[in-house]
Amino acid sequence: MHSSTLFSFGARYPIITCRVSPPASPPVASLSLPSSSSDSLACSLQCPHFQSCSGCTHELNLQRPAVVDEASGFFKRYGVEDFTFDSCRLWGWRCRAKLAVRGTSDNALIGLYQEGTHSVVDIPECKAHHPNINAAIELLREGIKVFDVVPFDEDQGTGDLRYVQMAVTTHSTSLRAPERYKNGKVQVSLVWNSRNEKSHNADKLQALSSFLWRKGGPNCKFHLIHSVWANFQTSTNNIIFGNRWRHLLGERDFWEHVGGIDISLDPSSFGQANTRAFDSLLWKLHKYVPGGSSVADLYAGAGVIGLSLATSRKCSSVKCIEVNKEARLSFEKTIQRLPNSLNCSITWHHADASVNPLSWIIGTDVVVVDPPRRGLDASLRQILESVPSIEKRMRSSSQSTSSNAKEEKRPWILRARELSVQAGNKLTPEESNTLPQRLIYISCGWESFKEDCKSLLSSRAWELEKAHGFNFFPGTDSIEVLAVFKRRVVMKKKKKSGVKKVGLKKVRAK
């Protein structure tokens, strides 16, 4: 296939979304109505790899997975009548893909495992992938054949190329905004079956990367390739990436623009696959954080959520807590592009949010949690449920924190301080005894969210204020949830005066 035929974005992948317009009233009742047959067909996957590939599980009604009705009913039971759902982009939405490479050099299979097996299904025409990922895969396939690069054999542990990660950046200030998405450039990360770049097959790695750059780099008619990286992995387990990375060609820094800020993502960093849907979620999130708030961003990754809030909501302080130390470099690069006028104390801490979680939420107005699919760690959820009683004990204490300060000796706090990063034009504020009045929960696991939500509400510490759903993975029965909780107001009982009214007279109660 000639390179000029790889990039017909509009012809193969129409840039449309099937949005269901929100009715005037009543919002919840209309959400339970089934989609019409015409909507179902118009918003069907129409992918040649469906049923053989494990990536998508639903072919029809991409704009409205069945879980939306369940979510609407769930939130209605807890008092949220106006649950909304954003269907987002339905095709060509995936901007980050990890794919296995198997087969032979003459017939490389680049795709996903078939459900329940380790047999790779080739997916050259994936409708979920950003079209330029598919184009980069075809270019890679050609290079594998030209240079006789041997795909990995799991049974024997032999071969050259194990996996490839394709990540698209859709942020290019040199292009008009409407043209940026379809002209996204692809960062290619080749997972090589060797310990380092000095292995016996290093010449093939160099040849393959040079081929990708020569055929898809900036000197080509269509600039497809952003950069080429190598990751070295020899493990026999199912972990895709090894610990050793090397930048080979192209731009070293990978930038995207979401939530009003430029963010940097290294190949080893976690990045949302659906960039546009994540951007929509962030802008919705901004509405629920009062200006000038002090924010704790737990499970923060590279701090994208916290930094986005710092900029848009003029936060007084933002602290990001993340257990993966590899995210630190991306955070440090991202803060370099924040506005110079930002008057906010910003910190990033390499720490586990489940270890002594009170130390991270104390002194904040808003806590944002974005846990993995399994949901909140039990220790963090328990602290959040105990906020009222903790606050009561703190208020009843006869001595303030400042007058009873002790030298910090807890090892997990000391390690987090040593590995922390400070930024912003404002000095780190002194610790206060305030506890959050608002909790914002971003969930990628619907079942775990339901359990966490019911537990938080049953504690009577929180009440559910708003909820929104986002279609991060069209073609699956999954939903990304943004749920806003506020502290429950406890009405104080009035004390009896000890006086009873009898007619027009008052008599002292005995």
N, C-alpha and C positions, 0 to 999 in steps of 0.2 A: 504494500500500500504506500502510495506516495504521500510525503508529508503534507502536501497541499490539500489532501482530501480528509485530513484528520480533524479539522477544526470547524466544521460546519455546524456551529452551536445551534443556531436558530432552526435549521432544517431537522435535526435529529431530536432536539430537546426543546420544545416550546417553552418560553419563559412565561408561564401562567400559573396561577394558583386558583383552586376551587374554593373560594371563601363563601361561607354561609352567612349572609348579612344578618346581624342581630335584629330581631323583631322589636317593635316598640313596646309591647307588653303582651302577656307576662313573660319575662325572659326565660324562666326556668321551665315552664310548661312546654315551650317551643323546642327546647333542647332535646326532649325525649322523642320527638317525632322522627321516624325513620327517613333516610334520604330517599329521594325519588330514584326510579330506575335510570333516568337520564343523567342525574348527578353521579350515580354509581358508575356508569359506563364512562362518562366524561372524565372522571377522576380515578380511572383504573390504571394499574401499574404498566400493563402492556410491555412487559419485559420478557425477552426470549429465554432468560435464565430462571424464571420463576419456577418453583418446586424442585429444581435440581440444586439450586444455590440456597444456603441457609440464611442468607442476609435478610430476605423479606419473607414474611409469613402470610400477608394479606394482599390480595390482588385488587380488590374492589374497595370503594369508599376510602381512598387515601386521605381525603379531606376530613374524615370523621371516624377515627377508630372506635370500636364498640365500647372501649373503656371510658369514653367521654360521658356516656349516659350514666354509667356507674358512678363516676366522679361527681357528676351533677347531683345525683340523688344523695350521695354521701355528704356533700357539703350542705345541701339543703337541710338534712337532718340536724346539722349543727348550726343552723341559723344563717347560712350564707345563701341568699336567694338569687344573687346576681353573678353566679359563676360564669366566667367567659372562657372561650377556647379559640386560640389563634391557629388556623390550619397551616400557615406558613407556606414556604415553597414546597411543592410536591415532587418535582423531578429535578435531578441535577443538584441536589442540596448537599450531598456529602463532600466536604472539603478536606477530609482527613481519613485515609484508609490504610489499614495494615493488611497485606495480602501475602499468602504463602506462594512460594515458587517451587514447582515440582515438574515431573515429566522428563523430557530430554532437551538437549540444546536445539534440536531441529523442530521440536514441538513442545515448547515450554507452556506449562499450565500455570497461569497467574490468577489467583482468585481466593475463594474461601473453601473451608472444609464442608463436605456434604454433612448434613445433620447426623450426629452420632457416630461419625467416622473420621478418619484422617486421610480420606480421599479428596483431593483438591478438585473443585469445579472451576473451570476456566470461565471468566465472566467479562469478555471484551466489550460487550455492549450493555453494561450495567446502567440502568436508568436512574439509580440513586446517586451514582458518582457524578461529581462535577465533570462535564465532558472533557475538560483538559486532563483529568486523571486518566480517563480512558485513552486519550491521545498519547500521554506519557507512557502508559502500559504498552501500547503498540510499538512505540519507539524502543522501549526496553526489550521487548520480545525480538525485535529485529537485531538489536545489538547482541543479545544472547546467542542468536544463530550465527551472526557474522564472526564472532570471536570464540565460538565453541565453549561458551560458559556453561558448565554442567550444573543443572538444578540439584538441589539437596535431595538426598535419599535418606529418609528417616530410619529405615531398617538397618542400613549399612553405616550410617553416620558419615557418608561421603558426599562429595559434590562441592560446588563453589558458592552458589547463591541460595540462601535459605528463605529469606523473606524480603519484602520491600515495603517501605512506608512512603505513601504519597500524601503531601500536604499542600493545599492551595492557598496562596495569599491573594485576596481580592482587593487589596488596598494599594492603589497606584495613583499618586497625586498628579502624575503626568497625563492621565486620561480623564475625560469627563465622567462624572459620577455614574451615569447610566451605563457606561461602557466597562466599568471596572470589574464587575462580577464575571462577565463572560470572557474577559481577557486575563483571568487569573493565572499566575505563574506557579509551577509545581516544584516543590522541594522534594527531591528524590533521595531516600535513605536506603542504601543497599546493605542488607545484613549478610555479612560474608562469613563463610565457615572457616575461620582461622583465628588465631590468637591476636594477631596484629598485622600491620601493613607490610611486614617483612617475610610473610609466609611464602611458600613455594608457588602459590597461584596469584601473587600480588600483581604480576604483569597483566593478567586478565582483568583484574579490578581496575587498574589504571586505564587499560584500553577501553573497557566498557564505559567508564565514567567520561572519558574524553569523547567517545562516540556520542553519548547523550548530549554533551555540551556543544559539540560541533553541529549536530543535527537539530538541536532545539534551543541553543543559546542565543545571545543578543544579536549575533551576526546573521541569524536566519530571518526569512521573510516573516515568520510568526514566532515571536519570542515565547517559547513554551516553558523552558526549564529555568527555574529560579536558582537552584544550586544542587550540587551532588555531595552527599555525605556517605561515609562508610561506618558501619557498626560491626564490631568483631565479636562473634559468638560461637562457642564450641560446645556449649552445654548440651546434655542429652535430655533435659527436661523440656517442658512446653513454654518456657519463658522466651519471648521473641528477641528481646534486646540483651546484649552483653553490656558490660560496664565501660568498654573502651569505644570512643567515638573519634572520628577524624573528618575534618572538613576538607573536601577534595577540590571542588571547583564552584565558581559562582559567588553570589552574595553570601556572606557569613551570617548576617542578621536577617531574621525572618519577622516581618511586621504585619500586623493586622489591625484594623480599626473597629472597635466595638464599644458600645456604651459611652461614646464621646471621647475615648482616649486611644492612643496608639499603644499596642501591646506587643512585646517581644516574646517569641516562643522558640526555644531550642528544639531540635528533633527529639530530645529525650523528655521534653516537657509534656504534660497533659494539655491537650487542646480540645475544645468542643468540635465535634464533627460537623455540626450544622451551624455555621457561623452566623447566618442571617437570623435564624431562630433565637440564638443566644443573644444577639444584639437586641431583638424585640423584647426578650425577657428583662434585660438590664434596664431598658428605658421604662418598662412598667415598674420595675423595682424602685427606681429613683423616686417615684411618686409617694412611696410609703416611708421614706426616711426624712424626718424634719430637718430643715436647714440648720447647720451648726451642730449637728449631733456628734456624740462620741460613739464610735462604731467598733465592734469586734467582729472580724471576719474569720470564722472557724472553718477548717478544711479548705483553706484559702488557695492552695496551689501557688501560682505565681502572683496572687493578689489582685487579679483582674477586677473582681467584684468590689473589693475594698477601695482600690485606686479609682475606679469609676465613680464610686460614691464620694470620695474625697474631692474629686473635681467638680462633679455636677451639683452636690448638695453643700459645698463649702463646709465640710465637716471640721470640727475643732480637733479631732484626733481619730486615727484609724490604726488599729493593730491587726495584722494578718498572722494567723497561726497555721503552720503547715508542717506535716511530719516528713515530707520528702525534701531532703536537702538540695536535690537537683533543681528545684524550682527557684532557688535563691538567685541564680544568675539572671534568669528571665525577669525577676522582680527588679533587680538592680538596673537592668537596661531600660525597663519600662518607666521607672521613676525619672530617668534622665529626660524624658519627653513630656513630663507634666508641666503645666504652666508655671513660670517663675513666680507669678503673683500668688500662688496657692499658699494660704496661711493656715497650714494644718500640720500637726505632728503625725508622722507616718512611720510605723515600724513593722518589720517582718521578722517573725520568730520561728526558728526551726524547733518545733516542739509537737508533742502529741496532745491534741485537744482533750483527749480522754483522761489524761493524767492531771489531777488537781485542776479541773476545769473552772472552779470558782476564781482562781487567780487570773483567768483570762477575761471573764465577763464582768468582774467587779470594776467599778468606775466607768461603766458604759451606759449609754441610753438605748442603743439598738444592738442586738446580736443577730448576725446573719450566719446561717449554717447551710452548707452545701455538701452533705455527707455522701459517701459512696452508696451504691445500690442497697447495701444491707441496712442503711439508716443510721440513726444516731447511736453513738456508743452509750451503753447503759449508764456509765458514770456521769456523762454530760447530761443525759435526759433527767437523771435523778436530781442533779443540781438545779436544773431549770425548773423542775417541779417543786423544788424546795425554796425557791426565791423568796416568797413572802415570809416564811419562818426564819430564814437567814437574815432577812432585812430587819425583822422584829428583834432578833437577838442583837444585831449590830446597833440598833437604836437604843436598846436598853443598857448597852454597855456604858459603864461610868467613865471610861477613858477613851479618848479618840485614838485613831490609828497613829496619828503623828506623835502623840505624847507617849505612846507605848511601842515605839518603833524598835525593832530588833534586827540584828544583822542577819541577812538572808543566808540560810545554810542548806536549804533543800536542793539536792543535786539537779533535779530536772529544771528548776527555775534558773539555777546558775548556768546550766548548759544552754538554755534558751537565750539568756542574756548574752552569753559569749558569742553565739552564732546569729545574733539579731542584726538587722540592718535598719538604720534610722535615716529618715529623709524628711523633706518639707522645711519650710521657713520658720516653723514654730517649734519651740522647745517642748520636749516631752512633759506633759502636765503632771503635777503631783498626783499621786494615787488618792482617789476619793472612795468613800464607802457607798456610793450610789450603785444601784443594781438596775438592769435593763427594764424599761417599760414596754419595749416592743421586741418581738422575736419574728424574724423572717426566715422561713424554711424553704429552700429550693431542693426539690426532690426529683431524682431520676428513677426511683424505685417505688412504684405505686403501692405495692403490698406493704413494704416496710414503713412507708409514710403513714398509711392508715393506722397501723399499730402505734406509731409514735404520736400521731395526732390524738387518738383516743386516750392515750396515757396522759398526755399533756393536759387535755381538757378535763379528764376525770380527777386530776390533782387539784382542780379548782384554783390553780394559780394563773391560768391563762384562759382567754376566750378567743374564738376565731372571728376575725374581722373581715378578711377578704380572701378570695382564692381565684387563681387564674391558671388555665392549662395551655400548654404549647406543644405543637406537633414536631418534636425534635427528630423523630424517626418514622417518617411516612412509610407505609408498607409493613408496619408492625403494630401490634396492639399494645402500644406503650404510650406514656404521657409524661411530660415534664410539668411539674406543679410548682407554682409560686404561691405560698400560703403565708398570710400575715396574721400574727397573733398579737394581742395586746393584753397587758396585765389586767386581771380581773379586779374590778372595784368591789371591795367588801363594805357593805353598808353597816355602819356602827349602830348598835342598838342604843336607844335613848334610855338614860337612867331614870328610874321612877323617882318622882319628887317627894314621895312620902305623904302627899296631901290628896285627899279624896274630896270631890265636889258632891255635895248633897243639897239639891235644890239650888238656892242662891247663897248657901252658906258653905264655908270651907271648914272641914274638921280634920284634925290631925289623926292620921292613921295610927292605930295601935300596933 
